[in-house]
Amino acid sequence: MSSENENGEGGAEGASPEQLALIRESVRQAKVPRAKPRTWRGAELAKELPVARVLVDKGVLHLDRYFDYAVPAELDADAQPGVRVRVRFGAGRHRVREGRREGGGLIDGFLVARLAESDYPGPLAALAQVVSPERVLSEELLGLARAVADRYAGGLADVLQLAVPPRSARAEQRPSPEPLAPPGRPEAGSWERYERGAAFLESLASGGAPRAVWNALPGPAWSEELARAVVATLASGRGALVVLPDGRAVARVDAALTSLMGKGRHAVLTADAGPEKRYREWLAVRRGSVRAVVGTRAAMFAPVQDLGLVALWDDGDDSHSEQHAPQPHARDVLLLRAAQDKCAFLLGSWSCTVEAAQLVESRWARPLVAGREQVRSAAPLVRTVGDADLARDEAARAARLPTLAWQAVREGLRQGPVLVQVPRRGYVPRMACANCRAPARCRHCSGPLQAQGSGADLRCGWCGREEGAWHCPECGAFRLRAQVVGARRTAEELGRAFPAVPVRTSGREHVLDTVPGTPSLVVSTPGAEPVAEGGYAAALLLDGWAMLGRPDLRAGEDALRRWIAAASLVRPQSAGGTVVVVAEPTLRPVQALVRWDPVGHAVRELGERAELGFPPVSRMASVAGPGEAVAEFLRTAELPSEAEVLGPVPVPVTAVGRPRRVGAPPPGEQWDRALVRVPPGSGAALASALKAAQAARMARGGAEAGVRVRIDPPDIG
């Protein structure tokens, strides 16, 4: 006993005979001193496989490896591969007692394997705790997480933070329902409209693994078609995973699946569900109770058993790009899963990204499209208003809205609701030819040219070279113009022009899901367009230059995608559906919209990027941070011999008090950014070199002056 117990009022000297007898009996029964949990000093080790290999959740690259720990006998049954554990980390070699390392702080981790002996020659610390016997990390999920970490030059622990949701003890204690028998094969339904649609569905139902890029027809049928693909996969006895850009799209596919199969056959994984419910649904998938998953970006790691299909809708949407390290894109994660599990792959959208076109051009996937007659019967009539029309239009000069748009609104309101798409604020202008509007690009690296202040000097936004004698390679003109954002008060103008018609808005602050089919004006930002009952009678796509003039390689592709997404909500031309786009009709994205040919636009974009060495044909990474730190990083990084470094160039300073974008410098700080480009086939070497350089820098304690590395940055100018 301690002196504190001897001198206290409850000491043994003042104890009654009955209490002394109880104390003696407890001492006799305690033959072996009980080890202290979380240190397990003197505790017996597990007789078989006494070593646990653990991935510690430190989140730093130079510790991106496994560490070995001793397994106490009392934890032997629960310490199985895949469980969450807690370990002590950070104790030095000198802190050894009774042959075991002690000390260090408690951190979380995953037990990935049990071994008979360790490669580490020194003493091992003991596992501190098995948090839960639930095996949440499978070998397949661990392999996928490692592939994603290598692909994006990130740490395995960071990927598992995205892949495995936080634990909820209450959810773990609840048993998951028994799995249901596979459903029957679905009918082809509206898949018959596509040239190979019925065959694709039949292949899924027969246990095949077809890979397709699906250019969906306009209209609301896409959610049911996606649901039928899931049901066909389940009918073969396999699992299916569908990733969608937002909760509204998830709700539509969820309703379609419930209509086809009933409840209890699929799980919905979204952040809106709350941590406990989401973890309960995730556990049902991990335990095999449910074999179909529909969800937003985080669902790309869902542990679906016997995976037969991975599907992604609208891969060009920004929501599919993860904002937390290492910032993977859902499309690339699902491509890795399709290769790892040898399962079917479906990439669908109303439009077509360059990455999707590359999958078809490389013959990794086959196109799943409808014939031209089907496209014409499903698409609305598209009309354009260019600069020449605006110059001749008195109404456009007075009210900043062309006469053709007024007429389309007036005619549309007689039949139903009218959609008005207005670009978001804050698009940064770039320079373009004043004659033909072709973007002004650097002659050295083809990066975007930017005006330096109010002067006439031009500088490349990628490599930083000055351009003194620019001329347009398309038309030979020498004059430049800045692409400017159009009218900001279009919604107010429409409201005053049609005072008897209700005006609804849908945007960042308040996004509408649906609107009634009665006459109304619906003003929406891109991506927030609600679905109208029976479809919109007309749509206005305003201020096209605001999207086409963004300083981004994907400006044209993204503008076409947003236009087609809005136009797909309009009734077919046979039902009077009309779309008016205010943009120069000779531009390629506008022509693709008029012809309703997003695939052709993507194929031509892919060809041009191949000639210029742009992504996705080449692989690119960005290195951003304080100027001296970026320069030192590039000096020490052992980049592939074929790597080309563009820049560094200054990054726009974030104003104090304004929202900070992910990856942007802290408010008021001046950062530089360099782009590293490698040809096809060297992407893995580039990621490995950047990861090694970042890990070495962190090991030296250089994390104070942060350098941010991102593979395949979405914004490269």
Beta strands, then each sheet from edge to edge (+ up, - down):
strand 1: 51-56
strand 2: 67-70
strand 3: 84-89
strand 4: 96-97
strand 5: 100-101
strand 6: 105-115
strand 7: 129-132
strand 8: 211-215
strand 9: 239-243
strand 10: 267-269
strand 11: 292-295
strand 12: 307-313
strand 13: 344-349
strand 14: 366-368
strand 15: 381-385
strand 16: 418-421
strand 17: 431-433
strand 18: 449-451
strand 19: 458-460
strand 20: 466-467
strand 21: 480-482
strand 22: 503-506
strand 23: 514-515
strand 24: 521-524
strand 25: 531-532
strand 26: 538-541
strand 27: 578-582
strand 28: 619-625
strand 29: 644-650
strand 30: 672-678
strand 31: 708-711
sheet 1: 2+ 1- 6+ 3- 7+
sheet 2: 4+ 5-
sheet 3: 10+ 11+ 9+ 12+ 13+ 8+ 14+
sheet 4: 15+ 27+ 26+ 16+ 24+ 22+
sheet 5: 17+ 21-
sheet 6: 18+ 19- 20+
sheet 7: 23+ 25+
sheet 8: 29+ 30- 28+ 31-
end
